[in-house]
Amino acid sequence: REERERLLGVHRRPPSERECVHCAARGLPGRVEDTLHILLDCEAYRDLRALYPGLFPAEQPAPERPTLAAFLASPCVPLARFVGACRRRGRRALGLPP
């Protein structure tokens, strides 16, 4: 929602009001949709994370999860491919061109 609202020029809501619709649809309500959630936790991108085991070696409990800065310090090529795949999927879901 953060990206969608930015792309559509809509006033952004506070994080507490941005529930992840992907996770809620899969029976996991209450998860706040933000960048770190999309990259590390969102059910809609689980299959993409599985394609990059070097970036996601194992499911990590919340206290041990990397920060966004630490995650973005990962190896450049797989990181760029993963983020690009997430972006394309999100844009496709919105009916936007890749």
mmCIF file of the C-alpha atoms, coordinates in Angstrom:
data_MODEL
# 
_entry.id   MODEL 
# 
loop_
_atom_site.group_PDB 
_atom_site.id 
_atom_site.type_symbol 
_atom_site.label_atom_id 
_atom_site.label_alt_id 
_atom_site.label_comp_id 
_atom_site.label_asym_id 
_atom_site.label_entity_id 
_atom_site.label_seq_id 
_atom_site.pdbx_PDB_ins_code 
_atom_site.Cartn_x 
_atom_site.Cartn_y 
_atom_site.Cartn_z 
_atom_site.occupancy 
_atom_site.B_iso_or_equiv 
_atom_site.pdbx_formal_charge 
_atom_site.auth_seq_id 
_atom_site.auth_comp_id 
_atom_site.auth_asym_id 
_atom_site.auth_atom_id 
_atom_site.pdbx_PDB_model_num 
ATOM 1  C CA . ARG A 1 1  ? 0.000  0.000   0.000   1.00 0.00 ? 1  ARG A CA 1 
ATOM 2  C CA . GLU A 1 2  ? 2.868  2.350   0.709   1.00 0.00 ? 2  GLU A CA 1 
ATOM 3  C CA . GLU A 1 3  ? 4.113  2.073   -2.880  1.00 0.00 ? 3  GLU A CA 1 
ATOM 4  C CA . ARG A 1 4  ? 0.622  2.045   -4.382  1.00 0.00 ? 4  ARG A CA 1 
ATOM 5  C CA . GLU A 1 5  ? -0.375 5.194   -2.537  1.00 0.00 ? 5  GLU A CA 1 
ATOM 6  C CA . ARG A 1 6  ? 2.868  6.877   -3.589  1.00 0.00 ? 6  ARG A CA 1 
ATOM 7  C CA . LEU A 1 7  ? 2.354  5.915   -7.249  1.00 0.00 ? 7  LEU A CA 1 
ATOM 8  C CA . LEU A 1 8  ? -1.262 7.034   -7.262  1.00 0.00 ? 8  LEU A CA 1 
ATOM 9  C CA . GLY A 1 9  ? -0.561 10.281  -5.409  1.00 0.00 ? 9  GLY A CA 1 
ATOM 10 C CA . VAL A 1 10 ? -2.907 9.378   -2.578  1.00 0.00 ? 10 VAL A CA 1 
ATOM 11 C CA . HIS A 1 11 ? -2.340 10.794  0.898   1.00 0.00 ? 11 HIS A CA 1 
ATOM 12 C CA . ARG A 1 12 ? -0.428 8.152   2.826   1.00 0.00 ? 12 ARG A CA 1 
ATOM 13 C CA . ARG A 1 13 ? -2.066 6.713   5.885   1.00 0.00 ? 13 ARG A CA 1 
ATOM 14 C CA . PRO A 1 14 ? -0.222 6.004   9.135   1.00 0.00 ? 14 PRO A CA 1 
ATOM 15 C CA . PRO A 1 15 ? 1.397  2.556   9.262   1.00 0.00 ? 15 PRO A CA 1 
ATOM 16 C CA . SER A 1 16 ? -1.134 1.260   11.775  1.00 0.00 ? 16 SER A CA 1 
ATOM 17 C CA . GLU A 1 17 ? -3.829 1.716   9.116   1.00 0.00 ? 17 GLU A CA 1 
ATOM 18 C CA . ARG A 1 18 ? -1.923 -0.081  6.346   1.00 0.00 ? 18 ARG A CA 1 
ATOM 19 C CA . GLU A 1 19 ? -2.802 -3.709  6.949   1.00 0.00 ? 19 GLU A CA 1 
ATOM 20 C CA . CYS A 1 20 ? -1.286 -6.078  4.414   1.00 0.00 ? 20 CYS A CA 1 
ATOM 21 C CA . VAL A 1 21 ? -4.173 -7.301  2.301   1.00 0.00 ? 21 VAL A CA 1 
ATOM 22 C CA . HIS A 1 22 ? -2.130 -10.244 0.972   1.00 0.00 ? 22 HIS A CA 1 
ATOM 23 C CA . CYS A 1 23 ? -1.467 -11.646 4.445   1.00 0.00 ? 23 CYS A CA 1 
ATOM 24 C CA . ALA A 1 24 ? -4.996 -10.867 5.666   1.00 0.00 ? 24 ALA A CA 1 
ATOM 25 C CA . ALA A 1 25 ? -6.426 -12.794 2.691   1.00 0.00 ? 25 ALA A CA 1 
ATOM 26 C CA . ARG A 1 26 ? -4.304 -15.777 3.736   1.00 0.00 ? 26 ARG A CA 1 
ATOM 27 C CA . GLY A 1 27 ? -5.643 -15.735 7.293   1.00 0.00 ? 27 GLY A CA 1 
ATOM 28 C CA . LEU A 1 28 ? -2.894 -13.600 8.863   1.00 0.00 ? 28 LEU A CA 1 
ATOM 29 C CA . PRO A 1 29 ? -4.613 -10.306 9.739   1.00 0.00 ? 29 PRO A CA 1 
ATOM 30 C CA . GLY A 1 30 ? -2.995 -7.408  11.534  1.00 0.00 ? 30 GLY A CA 1 
ATOM 31 C CA . ARG A 1 31 ? 0.328  -7.372  9.731   1.00 0.00 ? 31 ARG A CA 1 
ATOM 32 C CA . VAL A 1 32 ? 1.361  -3.826  8.848   1.00 0.00 ? 32 VAL A CA 1 
ATOM 33 C CA . GLU A 1 33 ? 2.422  -3.507  5.229   1.00 0.00 ? 33 GLU A CA 1 
ATOM 34 C CA . ASP A 1 34 ? 5.722  -1.670  4.957   1.00 0.00 ? 34 ASP A CA 1 
ATOM 35 C CA . THR A 1 35 ? 8.918  -2.179  3.007   1.00 0.00 ? 35 THR A CA 1 
ATOM 36 C CA . LEU A 1 36 ? 10.514 -4.570  5.488   1.00 0.00 ? 36 LEU A CA 1 
ATOM 37 C CA . HIS A 1 37 ? 7.307  -6.613  5.725   1.00 0.00 ? 37 HIS A CA 1 
ATOM 38 C CA . ILE A 1 38 ? 7.136  -7.004  1.938   1.00 0.00 ? 38 ILE A CA 1 
ATOM 39 C CA . LEU A 1 39 ? 10.792 -7.986  1.677   1.00 0.00 ? 39 LEU A CA 1 
ATOM 40 C CA . LEU A 1 40 ? 10.974 -10.398 4.611   1.00 0.00 ? 40 LEU A CA 1 
ATOM 41 C CA . ASP A 1 41 ? 7.500  -11.535 5.676   1.00 0.00 ? 41 ASP A CA 1 
ATOM 42 C CA . CYS A 1 42 ? 4.695  -11.021 3.177   1.00 0.00 ? 42 CYS A CA 1 
ATOM 43 C CA . GLU A 1 43 ? 2.976  -14.196 2.068   1.00 0.00 ? 43 GLU A CA 1 
ATOM 44 C CA . ALA A 1 44 ? 2.523  -12.820 -1.466  1.00 0.00 ? 44 ALA A CA 1 
ATOM 45 C CA . TYR A 1 45 ? 6.285  -12.879 -2.028  1.00 0.00 ? 45 TYR A CA 1 
ATOM 46 C CA . ARG A 1 46 ? 7.175  -16.110 -0.211  1.00 0.00 ? 46 ARG A CA 1 
ATOM 47 C CA . ASP A 1 47 ? 7.775  -17.960 -3.485  1.00 0.00 ? 47 ASP A CA 1 
ATOM 48 C CA . LEU A 1 48 ? 10.124 -15.211 -4.705  1.00 0.00 ? 48 LEU A CA 1 
ATOM 49 C CA . ARG A 1 49 ? 12.129 -15.358 -1.462  1.00 0.00 ? 49 ARG A CA 1 
ATOM 50 C CA . ALA A 1 50 ? 12.564 -19.106 -2.004  1.00 0.00 ? 50 ALA A CA 1 
ATOM 51 C CA . LEU A 1 51 ? 14.333 -18.351 -5.302  1.00 0.00 ? 51 LEU A CA 1 
ATOM 52 C CA . TYR A 1 52 ? 17.069 -16.406 -3.465  1.00 0.00 ? 52 TYR A CA 1 
ATOM 53 C CA . PRO A 1 53 ? 18.345 -18.593 -0.607  1.00 0.00 ? 53 PRO A CA 1 
ATOM 54 C CA . GLY A 1 54 ? 21.499 -16.484 -0.359  1.00 0.00 ? 54 GLY A CA 1 
ATOM 55 C CA . LEU A 1 55 ? 19.383 -13.512 0.674   1.00 0.00 ? 55 LEU A CA 1 
ATOM 56 C CA . PHE A 1 56 ? 17.035 -15.543 2.880   1.00 0.00 ? 56 PHE A CA 1 
ATOM 57 C CA . PRO A 1 57 ? 19.059 -18.396 4.406   1.00 0.00 ? 57 PRO A CA 1 
ATOM 58 C CA . ALA A 1 58 ? 16.335 -19.381 6.884   1.00 0.00 ? 58 ALA A CA 1 
ATOM 59 C CA . GLU A 1 59 ? 13.202 -18.007 8.434   1.00 0.00 ? 59 GLU A CA 1 
ATOM 60 C CA . GLN A 1 60 ? 14.368 -15.735 11.223  1.00 0.00 ? 60 GLN A CA 1 
ATOM 61 C CA . PRO A 1 61 ? 12.364 -14.791 14.310  1.00 0.00 ? 61 PRO A CA 1 
ATOM 62 C CA . ALA A 1 62 ? 11.405 -11.128 14.530  1.00 0.00 ? 62 ALA A CA 1 
ATOM 63 C CA . PRO A 1 63 ? 14.090 -10.081 17.091  1.00 0.00 ? 63 PRO A CA 1 
ATOM 64 C CA . GLU A 1 64 ? 16.842 -11.504 14.858  1.00 0.00 ? 64 GLU A CA 1 
ATOM 65 C CA . ARG A 1 65 ? 15.549 -10.100 11.581  1.00 0.00 ? 65 ARG A CA 1 
ATOM 66 C CA . PRO A 1 66 ? 17.882 -7.741  9.765   1.00 0.00 ? 66 PRO A CA 1 
ATOM 67 C CA . THR A 1 67 ? 17.181 -4.065  9.540   1.00 0.00 ? 67 THR A CA 1 
ATOM 68 C CA . LEU A 1 68 ? 16.304 -2.649  6.152   1.00 0.00 ? 68 LEU A CA 1 
ATOM 69 C CA . ALA A 1 69 ? 19.821 -1.168  5.888   1.00 0.00 ? 69 ALA A CA 1 
ATOM 70 C CA . ALA A 1 70 ? 21.418 -4.546  6.684   1.00 0.00 ? 70 ALA A CA 1 
ATOM 71 C CA . PHE A 1 71 ? 19.205 -6.327  4.157   1.00 0.00 ? 71 PHE A CA 1 
ATOM 72 C CA . LEU A 1 72 ? 20.042 -3.773  1.463   1.00 0.00 ? 72 LEU A CA 1 
ATOM 73 C CA . ALA A 1 73 ? 23.745 -4.411  2.125   1.00 0.00 ? 73 ALA A CA 1 
ATOM 74 C CA . SER A 1 74 ? 23.273 -7.954  0.739   1.00 0.00 ? 74 SER A CA 1 
ATOM 75 C CA . PRO A 1 75 ? 25.076 -8.995  -2.472  1.00 0.00 ? 75 PRO A CA 1 
ATOM 76 C CA . CYS A 1 76 ? 24.003 -6.592  -5.215  1.00 0.00 ? 76 CYS A CA 1 
ATOM 77 C CA . VAL A 1 77 ? 23.024 -8.881  -8.084  1.00 0.00 ? 77 VAL A CA 1 
ATOM 78 C CA . PRO A 1 78 ? 20.631 -11.236 -6.256  1.00 0.00 ? 78 PRO A CA 1 
ATOM 79 C CA . LEU A 1 79 ? 19.261 -8.323  -4.259  1.00 0.00 ? 79 LEU A CA 1 
ATOM 80 C CA . ALA A 1 80 ? 18.516 -6.349  -7.430  1.00 0.00 ? 80 ALA A CA 1 
ATOM 81 C CA . ARG A 1 81 ? 16.891 -9.369  -9.062  1.00 0.00 ? 81 ARG A CA 1 
ATOM 82 C CA . PHE A 1 82 ? 14.717 -10.074 -6.036  1.00 0.00 ? 82 PHE A CA 1 
ATOM 83 C CA . VAL A 1 83 ? 13.612 -6.448  -5.613  1.00 0.00 ? 83 VAL A CA 1 
ATOM 84 C CA . GLY A 1 84 ? 12.924 -6.205  -9.353  1.00 0.00 ? 84 GLY A CA 1 
ATOM 85 C CA . ALA A 1 85 ? 10.783 -9.348  -9.252  1.00 0.00 ? 85 ALA A CA 1 
ATOM 86 C CA . CYS A 1 86 ? 8.816  -7.954  -6.283  1.00 0.00 ? 86 CYS A CA 1 
ATOM 87 C CA . ARG A 1 87 ? 8.327  -4.645  -8.072  1.00 0.00 ? 87 ARG A CA 1 
ATOM 88 C CA . ARG A 1 88 ? 7.119  -6.305  -11.278 1.00 0.00 ? 88 ARG A CA 1 
ATOM 89 C CA . ARG A 1 89 ? 4.675  -8.493  -9.354  1.00 0.00 ? 89 ARG A CA 1 
ATOM 90 C CA . GLY A 1 90 ? 3.307  -5.536  -7.416  1.00 0.00 ? 90 GLY A CA 1 
ATOM 91 C CA . ARG A 1 91 ? 2.909  -3.375  -10.504 1.00 0.00 ? 91 ARG A CA 1 
ATOM 92 C CA . ARG A 1 92 ? 1.255  -6.228  -12.389 1.00 0.00 ? 92 ARG A CA 1 
ATOM 93 C CA . ALA A 1 93 ? -1.230 -6.644  -9.497  1.00 0.00 ? 93 ALA A CA 1 
ATOM 94 C CA . LEU A 1 94 ? -2.093 -2.943  -9.866  1.00 0.00 ? 94 LEU A CA 1 
ATOM 95 C CA . GLY A 1 95 ? -2.514 -3.216  -13.619 1.00 0.00 ? 95 GLY A CA 1 
ATOM 96 C CA . LEU A 1 96 ? 0.549  -1.046  -14.245 1.00 0.00 ? 96 LEU A CA 1 
ATOM 97 C CA . PRO A 1 97 ? 3.271  -1.767  -16.808 1.00 0.00 ? 97 PRO A CA 1 
ATOM 98 C CA . PRO A 1 98 ? 6.427  -3.458  -15.479 1.00 0.00 ? 98 PRO A CA 1 
# 
